[in-house]
Amino acid sequence: MPSNTTPGARPDQGHFVAALEDTPIAPLDKLDESQKARSTWADAWQSMRRRPTFWISSALILLVAAVALFPGLFASAQPNDGCELGNSNGGPEAGHPLGFTFQGCDIYARVIFGTQASVTVGILATVLVTVVGIVVGALAGYYGGLLDAIVSRIGDIFFAVPTVLGAIVLLSVLPDRTPVTIALVMSIFAWPQIARIMRGAVLSASNSDYVTASVALGVSKFTILVRHVLPNAIAPVIVIATVSLGTFIVAEATLSFLGIGLGEGIMSWGNDIGDAQSTIRTAPQVLLYPAAALSITVLSFLMLGDVVRDALDPQARARR
Amino acid sequence: MTQLVTQTVPVLDPNDTRPLLQIRDLEVGFKTQYGVVPAVRGVSLTLYAGQTLAIVGESGSGKTTTAQAVINLLAGTGQVTAGQILFEGRDLTALTPKEMENVRGSQIGYVPQDPMSNLNPVWNIGFQVEEAIKANSDLRGKDLRARTIEVLKEAGLSDAQDRLKQFPHQFSGGMRQRVLIGIGLSSRPKLLIADEPTSALDVTVQRQILDHLGTLTRDYGTSVLFITHDLGLAAERAEQLVVMYKGKIVESGPSKEILANPQHPYTQRLVAAAPSLASKRIQAKKHDEAAEIYSAGGTDTALIDRAAIREEQAPTRDLITVEGVSKLYRIRTKGLKYTELLAVNDVSFGIKKGTTSAIVGESGSGKSTVAKLILQLETLTSGRIEFDGRDVAGLTGKELLKFRRRVQPVFQDPYGSLDPQYNVGNTIAEPLLAHKIGTSRERQARVLELLDQVSLPAATQFRYPSELSGGQRQRIAIARALALKPDVLVLDEAVSALDVLVQGQILNLLTELQTELELTYLFITHDLAVVRLVADNVCVMQKGRIVEAASTDDVFDNPQQAYTQELLAAIPGGDFEFGGK
């Protein structure tokens, strides 16, 4: 502690020198080799796996995926076998834990078998939107100029039309409404959002010093886009894509509810929710269960999106 | 603490033996997901009324954290874990948030580091100053307005009345810092904490601001707790000095005594590294010396001949010639109207092979633009740049690639110039890959060789930039620039962002590499002290023009232009006697 060695100094203000044992000097700017090397993605993984939300949402998503791929494993009967009108809007029974629909079909089986169509639409639309959005947004943001102006205006035109409204108009004239067509139609109106985000991220990444450094090193322009700009701009798009998967499933349900979604013969949560309209007062369970399946699926994608955002955005992580 | 703001100058007894601020065994920690990380470990210091005390340390030494603990503004998850902060005998760590608000501003003022981000861009200056005064007094209406103008005038803004309605972006950095100082002193606090108040400003502006701050605090008898990384600045502006290292105080006491007679090895290193006008160029063997060694041996005539030829050539031909170069930027103002900005105005100079030239200037002088023009990252408006006898303007394709191989840049910001997604090995190998040099095994070997040249262990190649310190990143950037065995390195403020000891280390490394690889350097910097250490020739730039160009010794010993003299005079601690020199 401070000692007074200077004559005439005020109390506690003499020349104090800490003992060297107390304040050992580390070698100047030496690399700490004891710690393991970590990339941004490894860091993100470290941060994600510590969050219970990540594990809960992933488990739910895996479950939904398994149900979508192998519905037969989860429900013994085919959903439309053994529909008896006598069971119309019936309550739970042995072997039929969730009760029956208006047509007397097993609700549980319909929810299980409806997963596939809903999830297919969600995944397909997300993949389409993401790929188109990334390519268009990256090219527009990176090359700029006329290309950017044209592409951005085209994007704005589609952006101005709400996805569901645009889909209603288009679907009402399409003869065949399969999960693929629904996904395509929704993608047409949804890609500008991703493209805009990508364009912004690419713009900021291509202004960074490491890009200038690569230019000065003689790396070609396209190589820089692929190797430096894209990997650094992709994070926000991944976050939006995760969240939008949920919203596409909801959009499909909305369209089907309105009767212009998936065709009559295709089982989906949206169609079932739409069918339940008429009996909503007398037999709410018919509406409740497919709606619950929908909510849980969408919720788990939203939760995952949240966790991914926190993991990829170190500032959000620091606030935690 | 019932007493309200006193508008009169407090009467202070210089022989008052009660300390104003006493920090005892302060410990501050930051909570992270890995547990509490200590940032300040057992700091004690004493400050009396009317004194100025400077805390000096490199980044991460805990100096800012100590200051923030005093006013209870610790960032994020920081908290005081032990110790006392006695302000006029009251322990600040024990106060409730409400009580602390009464102390903050009215009793203890604070001037933050970055004038660019500490004023709210959507409110005008008058509003922001009024807000600060309102919080600490019951002045309202006309009185408040009058006081606001008074505060700004005191801070050195003579036309305060007319500028009240202006917004921060209409103020220069120096003026914004004046506003912040005005806010900090507006309620005549007994203690002012100034956290690196001028590190974002040019040296000449820094001097004005600090002179003004010194006058104000002396007039009001305010004590100042001054946080800085610059030992020269601390010595010049404070009677008392506290040197911090890794959260602990290594040495404290009267400034002059510490500088003249540093005891702790860390302080000794800091004092030795403090660049001053008295320092000499870092010595490295030059070509002519090498030639002498050969001739003394007298065994290899071919080598002597070659050295002789090189010596003959060296003084006559410049490797880089810049002739009457100008760069005009068109800046869009409103709608389709443009104003023109002449960033570089008729600049000419030459760089000889194997030498180090420096371009010095303050922000906006056009020095970085010159570097970009030479690197072919911007196109010339007029003039001519020759490299090795060839005009480089408008090179394209293969020729441009060839040029890029020989002239490599190192940028200022070691945090921005490396791709965070790339590990070090890939980063260094990138230029080799881009020019399709060698097999993957050869490239790997070259990466290891380069890491060795910049004194980093081989294991560094698997690291990512986020795991490295600023100095280490700058080494990586240098290694990447050297990968193609260039002739010229253009170093744009390459050491400005580093702590002084690390800066010295990098400058030493650059000097060694220069001798070893016969490199030619062009340093772009605002720091005259750095120039003194490494450069053979200097061009001083002001507003796009070169105002003085000569050898380093000439410029420092016998500056011809008033501007150069002003720059030299503004170097903090420039005329200080440092111990051990």
HADDOCK unambig.tbl for C-alpha pairs under 7 A between the chains (distance, minus, plus):
assign (segid A and resid 12 and name CA) (segid B and resid 46 and name CA) 6.24 0.50 0.50
assign (segid A and resid 13 and name CA) (segid B and resid 46 and name CA) 6.67 0.50 0.50
assign (segid A and resid 13 and name CA) (segid B and resid 253 and name CA) 5.58 0.50 0.50
assign (segid A and resid 14 and name CA) (segid B and resid 253 and name CA) 5.08 0.50 0.50
assign (segid A and resid 14 and name CA) (segid B and resid 254 and name CA) 6.98 0.50 0.50
assign (segid A and resid 15 and name CA) (segid B and resid 252 and name CA) 5.66 0.50 0.50
assign (segid A and resid 15 and name CA) (segid B and resid 253 and name CA) 4.06 0.50 0.50
assign (segid A and resid 15 and name CA) (segid B and resid 254 and name CA) 6.55 0.50 0.50
assign (segid A and resid 16 and name CA) (segid B and resid 251 and name CA) 5.41 0.50 0.50
assign (segid A and resid 16 and name CA) (segid B and resid 252 and name CA) 5.01 0.50 0.50
assign (segid A and resid 16 and name CA) (segid B and resid 253 and name CA) 5.98 0.50 0.50
assign (segid A and resid 17 and name CA) (segid B and resid 250 and name CA) 5.95 0.50 0.50
assign (segid A and resid 17 and name CA) (segid B and resid 251 and name CA) 4.43 0.50 0.50
assign (segid A and resid 17 and name CA) (segid B and resid 252 and name CA) 6.59 0.50 0.50
assign (segid A and resid 17 and name CA) (segid B and resid 263 and name CA) 6.60 0.50 0.50
assign (segid A and resid 17 and name CA) (segid B and resid 264 and name CA) 6.19 0.50 0.50
assign (segid A and resid 18 and name CA) (segid B and resid 249 and name CA) 6.92 0.50 0.50
assign (segid A and resid 18 and name CA) (segid B and resid 250 and name CA) 4.82 0.50 0.50
assign (segid A and resid 18 and name CA) (segid B and resid 251 and name CA) 5.91 0.50 0.50
assign (segid A and resid 23 and name CA) (segid B and resid 250 and name CA) 6.64 0.50 0.50
assign (segid A and resid 25 and name CA) (segid B and resid 266 and name CA) 6.88 0.50 0.50
assign (segid A and resid 29 and name CA) (segid B and resid 471 and name CA) 6.90 0.50 0.50
assign (segid A and resid 29 and name CA) (segid B and resid 502 and name CA) 6.89 0.50 0.50
assign (segid A and resid 37 and name CA) (segid B and resid 462 and name CA) 6.25 0.50 0.50
assign (segid A and resid 37 and name CA) (segid B and resid 463 and name CA) 5.00 0.50 0.50
assign (segid A and resid 37 and name CA) (segid B and resid 464 and name CA) 6.82 0.50 0.50
assign (segid A and resid 38 and name CA) (segid B and resid 463 and name CA) 6.78 0.50 0.50
assign (segid A and resid 38 and name CA) (segid B and resid 464 and name CA) 6.43 0.50 0.50
assign (segid A and resid 39 and name CA) (segid B and resid 421 and name CA) 6.66 0.50 0.50
assign (segid A and resid 39 and name CA) (segid B and resid 464 and name CA) 5.79 0.50 0.50
assign (segid A and resid 40 and name CA) (segid B and resid 421 and name CA) 6.30 0.50 0.50
assign (segid A and resid 208 and name CA) (segid B and resid 416 and name CA) 6.49 0.50 0.50
assign (segid A and resid 209 and name CA) (segid B and resid 416 and name CA) 5.29 0.50 0.50
assign (segid A and resid 209 and name CA) (segid B and resid 417 and name CA) 4.47 0.50 0.50
assign (segid A and resid 210 and name CA) (segid B and resid 416 and name CA) 6.20 0.50 0.50
assign (segid A and resid 210 and name CA) (segid B and resid 417 and name CA) 4.07 0.50 0.50
assign (segid A and resid 210 and name CA) (segid B and resid 418 and name CA) 5.06 0.50 0.50
assign (segid A and resid 210 and name CA) (segid B and resid 419 and name CA) 5.54 0.50 0.50
assign (segid A and resid 213 and name CA) (segid B and resid 417 and name CA) 6.58 0.50 0.50
assign (segid A and resid 216 and name CA) (segid B and resid 404 and name CA) 6.17 0.50 0.50
assign (segid A and resid 216 and name CA) (segid B and resid 408 and name CA) 6.75 0.50 0.50
assign (segid A and resid 216 and name CA) (segid B and resid 409 and name CA) 6.98 0.50 0.50
assign (segid A and resid 217 and name CA) (segid B and resid 404 and name CA) 6.06 0.50 0.50
assign (segid A and resid 217 and name CA) (segid B and resid 405 and name CA) 6.91 0.50 0.50
assign (segid A and resid 217 and name CA) (segid B and resid 408 and name CA) 6.92 0.50 0.50
assign (segid A and resid 217 and name CA) (segid B and resid 431 and name CA) 5.63 0.50 0.50
assign (segid A and resid 218 and name CA) (segid B and resid 401 and name CA) 5.58 0.50 0.50
assign (segid A and resid 218 and name CA) (segid B and resid 404 and name CA) 5.96 0.50 0.50
assign (segid A and resid 218 and name CA) (segid B and resid 434 and name CA) 6.59 0.50 0.50
assign (segid A and resid 219 and name CA) (segid B and resid 434 and name CA) 5.16 0.50 0.50
assign (segid A and resid 228 and name CA) (segid B and resid 419 and name CA) 6.80 0.50 0.50
assign (segid A and resid 232 and name CA) (segid B and resid 421 and name CA) 6.92 0.50 0.50
